Amino acid sequence: MTDFDADAIVVGGGLTGIAAAIALAQSGLQTIHLAPEAPPDHRTSALMQPSVSYLTGAGLIGAPGQIGHPLTQIRIIDATPRLLRAPETLFDAAEAGLDAFGWNFANIRLTDSFQTAARALPNLTTRPTALASLTTNSEGSLLTLTDGTQLRAPLVVGADGKKSSVRATAGFAVHEHNFSQAALVCDLTLGRPLGGTSVEFHYPQGPFTLVPAGGNRANLVWIDDLAVLKQAQSLAPEAFIATLLEKSQRLFGAVALATPSFIFPLSTLTVDRAGADGIVLVGEAAHAFPPIGAQGLNLGLRDVADLSAALASIDRTQPGWAARLSTDYARRRAADLKRTGSMVDTLFRSLLQEMLPAQALRAGGLWALKLSPALRKQAFGLGMGQL
């Protein structure tokens, strides 16, 4: 298999997939991006400052204020009826010497900006076709597409989500856990604006989070048991609004729905390694977590940044460069994936834990963060992927 159609093929049309395709092309690789048409992504992404810096540096977005809203504070309110409750805690970006922790972006606007950057690269070709099958050998990979055509490349990047066909056909070991909780998301209009403060109400079955989206608009991410969310979603509009008012403790005045609501099941997914034999996995093909701590797309963009770094260190004139690249990429990603996975899993499970000792540990931890600037600074760094 030596007659290659491209140096690299990226499978998957989401934000991480587009970013990966751009990074490969910017590194000088002849790149094909397989991006089947999909419905518009009405979700939002809270990107921490290192991710925003990567996007601006790579030319994927211009000034973040043109398409996003700054996140300057994070307010945590323990809304549980537990005996041991955590104190209300406020994290302020100014404490870390930052104008903002990050920015909240509508995924649709990010996608438009990424696609504009992709179209400017002459060595990047996007095809609206899905992968049907994949076979590999020591020289590279053969991809059969759903339209019957075949493509060959030494490097394949799987960016095709939790149910990644690249991951499955390449034989990567995966560990999954499904939670009984799900996430309900929608946009709201509030009577009083959030400003730059993201507000998290921590309830026994998960947080009810309002993320500022500019003006009086907020993005809601409500995590609860799937049955509870479906029941709330099925209510008449007035009753649904009353539920949202109660969950937000009426702190922000009147509430109105600005978009329809959508429900997503929650799960965790990890792989033993994120690359091997000329195949690398990025985004939710390699990791997926509940939307806690704003780690989803942030972690995917760190995948892409490490893929670029691995590419810069590989001599692509030597045979077997793609296999060496995939091994180096897996090595670079291992510590971050393990650390972030442990952090998100521990945090999410702590929110659900009813046992008294666990409640005490969680409340004590938030008291320590509230009272110790040094611990808050360390928490800032961990949350932004800087440690």
C-alpha positions in Angstrom: 0.0 0.0 0.0 2.2 2.8 -1.3 0.0 4.7 -3.7 -1.5 7.1 -1.1 -4.3 9.5 -1.8 -3.3 11.8 1.1 -0.8 12.0 3.9 -3.6 12.1 6.5 -7.3 11.4 6.6 -9.5 12.8 9.4 -12.8 11.0 10.1 -15.5 13.1 11.8 -17.0 16.5 11.2 -17.4 18.0 14.7 -15.4 20.9 16.0 -12.4 18.7 17.1 -12.4 17.0 13.8 -12.3 20.3 11.9 -9.5 21.6 14.2 -7.5 18.4 13.7 -7.8 18.6 9.9 -6.7 22.2 9.9 -3.7 21.4 12.2 -2.6 18.6 9.9 -2.9 20.8 6.8 -1.1 23.7 8.5 1.8 21.2 9.3 2.2 20.6 5.6 0.3 17.3 5.2 -2.0 16.7 2.2 -5.2 16.2 4.2 -8.6 14.8 3.5 -11.4 15.5 5.9 -14.4 13.1 5.9 -17.2 15.3 7.4 -20.7 14.0 6.7 -23.5 16.6 6.8 -25.1 16.8 10.2 -27.8 18.9 11.8 -26.7 22.3 13.3 -25.1 21.9 16.8 -27.2 24.2 19.0 -25.0 23.6 22.1 -22.4 26.0 23.5 -18.9 25.5 24.6 -17.2 27.2 27.5 -13.5 27.3 26.4 -10.9 28.2 29.0 -8.2 30.8 28.2 -5.5 28.3 27.0 -8.0 26.8 24.5 -8.9 30.3 23.3 -5.3 31.2 22.9 -4.7 28.1 20.8 -7.7 28.9 18.6 -6.5 32.5 18.0 -2.9 31.4 17.5 -3.9 28.8 14.9 -6.2 31.2 13.1 -9.4 29.2 13.8 -11.1 32.3 15.3 -10.3 36.0 15.3 -10.9 38.1 18.4 -12.9 36.0 20.8 -15.2 38.9 21.7 -16.5 38.9 18.1 -18.3 35.5 18.5 -18.2 34.8 22.3 -18.9 36.1 25.8 -16.3 36.3 28.5 -16.5 34.2 31.7 -15.0 36.3 34.5 -16.4 34.5 37.6 -17.7 31.1 38.6 -20.3 31.0 41.5 -21.0 27.7 43.2 -24.2 27.4 45.4 -24.8 24.2 47.4 -28.6 23.7 46.9 -28.8 20.3 48.4 -30.8 19.6 51.6 -27.8 17.6 53.1 -26.8 18.0 56.7 -23.3 19.1 55.7 -23.5 21.7 53.1 -20.7 23.4 51.3 -20.3 27.2 51.5 -21.2 29.4 48.6 -17.9 29.9 46.7 -16.9 32.5 44.1 -13.9 32.1 41.8 -12.8 35.3 40.2 -10.5 35.4 37.2 -8.9 38.6 38.5 -7.4 36.5 41.4 -5.4 34.5 38.7 -4.3 37.7 37.0 -6.7 37.1 34.1 -9.4 39.2 32.4 -11.5 36.1 32.0 -11.2 32.4 32.7 -12.4 31.8 29.2 -15.2 32.5 26.8 -18.6 31.0 26.1 -19.2 30.3 22.4 -22.1 29.1 20.4 -21.0 25.9 18.6 -22.6 27.1 15.4 -20.5 30.2 15.4 -17.3 28.2 16.2 -18.1 25.9 13.3 -18.6 28.7 10.9 -15.3 30.2 11.9 -13.4 26.9 11.7 -14.8 26.1 8.3 -13.7 29.5 7.0 -10.2 28.8 8.2 -10.3 25.3 6.5 -11.4 26.7 3.2 -8.3 28.9 3.0 -6.0 25.8 3.1 -5.2 24.5 -0.4 -3.9 21.2 0.9 -7.1 20.4 2.8 -10.0 18.7 1.0 -13.3 18.2 2.8 -15.7 15.5 1.6 -19.2 15.1 3.0 -18.9 11.3 3.1 -18.8 8.8 6.0 -16.5 5.9 6.7 -17.8 2.4 6.0 -14.8 0.3 6.8 -11.1 0.6 7.7 -8.2 -1.8 7.3 -4.6 -1.2 8.3 -1.2 -2.8 7.7 2.4 -1.8 8.3 2.3 0.7 5.5 -0.9 2.6 6.2 -4.7 2.4 6.1 -7.3 1.7 3.5 -10.6 3.5 4.1 -13.8 2.4 2.2 -16.4 5.2 2.2 -20.2 4.9 2.2 -20.3 6.0 -1.4 -18.1 3.0 -2.4 -14.9 4.9 -3.0 -11.6 4.0 -1.3 -8.8 6.2 0.1 -5.3 5.3 1.3 -3.2 7.3 3.8 -0.4 6.5 6.2 -2.1 8.5 9.0 -5.7 8.3 10.1 -7.2 10.6 12.8 -10.4 9.3 14.4 -12.5 12.3 15.5 -15.8 10.5 15.0 -17.3 10.7 18.5 -18.3 8.3 21.3 -19.3 5.6 18.9 -16.1 5.9 16.8 -15.9 3.5 14.0 -12.2 4.3 13.6 -11.6 3.3 17.3 -13.7 0.1 17.0 -12.2 -1.2 13.7 -8.7 -0.3 14.7 -9.2 -2.4 17.9 -8.5 0.2 20.6 -9.6 -1.0 24.1 -12.3 1.2 25.5 -13.9 1.6 29.0 -17.4 3.0 29.3 -19.8 3.7 32.1 -23.3 5.0 31.6 -24.9 7.1 34.3 -28.6 7.3 35.2 -28.3 11.1 34.8 -28.7 13.0 31.6 -28.2 16.7 30.7 -31.0 19.0 29.6 -29.7 22.1 27.6 -31.4 25.1 26.2 -31.1 28.9 26.1 -32.9 31.2 28.5 -33.7 34.8 28.7 -33.4 36.1 32.3 -34.9 39.1 34.0 -31.5 40.1 35.4 -28.3 39.4 33.5 -25.5 37.2 34.7 -22.8 39.5 33.5 -19.7 37.4 33.2 -20.6 35.0 36.0 -21.3 31.3 35.5 -23.6 30.1 38.3 -23.8 26.5 39.4 -26.5 25.3 41.7 -25.4 21.9 43.0 -28.4 19.6 43.6 -28.3 16.0 44.8 -28.5 14.5 41.3 -26.2 17.0 39.6 -25.7 20.7 38.9 -28.1 23.2 37.4 -25.8 25.7 35.6 -26.5 29.0 34.0 -23.7 30.2 31.7 -23.7 33.8 30.5 -24.2 34.2 26.8 -24.4 38.0 26.5 -27.1 40.5 27.5 -29.9 38.8 29.4 -29.3 35.5 27.7 -28.0 32.3 29.5 -27.2 28.8 28.4 -28.7 26.2 30.8 -27.1 22.9 31.5 -29.3 20.9 33.9 -28.0 17.5 35.0 -30.5 15.2 36.8 -32.0 11.8 36.5 -33.2 11.1 32.9 -36.7 10.4 34.0 -36.8 13.8 35.9 -35.6 15.7 32.9 -38.0 14.0 30.5 -40.9 14.7 32.9 -39.9 18.4 33.2 -39.5 18.7 29.4 -43.0 17.3 28.9 -44.6 19.9 31.1 -46.7 22.7 29.7 -44.5 25.8 29.0 -45.8 27.6 32.1 -45.1 24.7 34.4 -41.6 24.1 32.9 -40.8 27.8 33.5 -42.0 27.4 37.1 -39.6 24.5 37.5 -36.7 26.5 36.1 -37.5 29.4 38.5 -37.5 27.1 41.4 -34.2 25.5 40.4 -32.6 28.9 39.9 -33.9 30.0 43.3 -35.5 33.0 41.6 -32.2 34.8 41.8 -32.4 36.3 38.3 -36.0 37.4 38.0 -38.3 36.2 35.3 -37.2 33.3 33.1 -38.3 32.7 29.5 -37.3 29.9 27.0 -35.2 31.3 24.1 -34.7 27.9 22.4 -36.2 24.4 22.5 -34.6 22.1 25.1 -32.6 18.9 24.3 -31.7 16.0 26.5 -28.4 14.1 26.2 -27.6 10.9 28.2 -24.4 11.1 30.3 -21.5 8.6 30.3 -17.8 8.3 30.6 -15.5 6.8 28.0 -11.7 6.3 28.1 -9.2 4.4 26.0 -6.0 2.6 27.2 -4.0 4.6 24.7 -4.9 7.4 22.2 -2.8 6.3 19.3 -1.0 3.3 17.7 0.0 1.9 14.3 -0.7 5.1 12.4 -4.1 5.7 14.0 -4.7 8.5 16.5 -7.9 9.3 18.4 -9.0 12.9 19.3 -12.0 14.3 21.0 -14.8 12.0 22.1 -13.4 9.1 20.1 -10.7 9.1 22.9 -12.5 10.5 25.9 -16.0 11.6 27.0 -17.2 12.9 30.4 -20.2 14.5 31.9 -20.3 18.3 31.3 -18.6 19.1 34.6 -15.7 21.6 34.8 -16.0 22.6 31.2 -13.5 19.9 30.0 -15.1 18.5 26.8 -14.0 20.6 23.9 -11.1 22.0 25.9 -9.7 18.5 26.2 -10.2 17.8 22.5 -8.3 21.0 21.6 -5.5 19.9 23.8 -5.5 16.6 21.8 -5.1 18.7 18.6 -2.3 20.8 20.1 -0.4 17.7 21.1 -1.0 16.2 17.7 0.6 19.3 16.2 3.5 19.1 18.6 4.1 15.4 17.7 4.0 16.2 14.0 6.6 18.9 14.5 9.0 16.4 16.1 8.7 13.6 13.5 10.9 13.2 10.5 8.2 12.5 7.8 10.8 11.6 5.2 11.5 8.3 7.0 9.5 5.2 6.5 7.0 4.4 9.3 6.6 8.0 10.3 2.9 7.8 10.9 3.3 4.8 13.3 6.0 6.6 15.3 3.8 9.7 15.3 0.8 7.8 16.8 3.0 6.3 19.5 4.5 9.7 20.4 1.0 11.3 20.4 -0.3 8.6 22.8 2.6 9.2 25.1 2.0 13.0 25.1 -1.7 12.6 25.9 -1.5 9.9 28.5 -1.0 12.1 31.6 -3.5 14.8 30.7 -6.2 12.3 29.9 -5.7 10.4 33.1 -5.6 13.5 35.2 -8.6 15.1 33.6 -10.6 11.9 33.6 -10.0 11.4 37.3 -10.8 15.0 38.2 -14.1 15.1 36.3 -15.2 11.6 37.5 -14.3 12.4 41.2 -16.1 15.8 41.0 -19.2 14.4 39.4 -19.5 11.5 41.8 -18.9 13.8 44.8 -22.0 15.8 43.7 -24.1 12.6 43.8 -22.6 11.1 47.0 -25.1 10.9 49.9 -22.9 9.3 52.6 -22.0 11.7 55.4 -18.2 11.3 55.3 -18.2 12.1 51.6 -20.4 15.1 52.2 -18.0 16.3 54.9 -15.0 15.9 52.5 -16.7 17.8 49.7 -17.9 20.6 52.0 -14.5 20.8 53.6 -12.8 21.0 50.2 -15.0 24.0 49.2 -14.3 25.7 52.5 -10.6 25.2 51.9 -10.9 26.7 48.3 -13.0 29.6 49.7 -10.4 30.5 52.4 -7.1 29.7 50.6 -5.9 31.8 47.6 -3.1 29.3 47.0 -5.6 26.4 46.6 -7.8 28.5 44.4 -4.9 29.3 42.1 -4.1 25.6 41.9 -7.7 24.8 41.1 -7.7 27.5 38.4 -4.7 25.8 36.8 -6.2 22.3 37.0 -9.5 23.4 35.5 -7.8 25.1 32.6 -5.5 22.2 31.9 -2.3 23.9 32.9 -1.0 21.5 35.5 
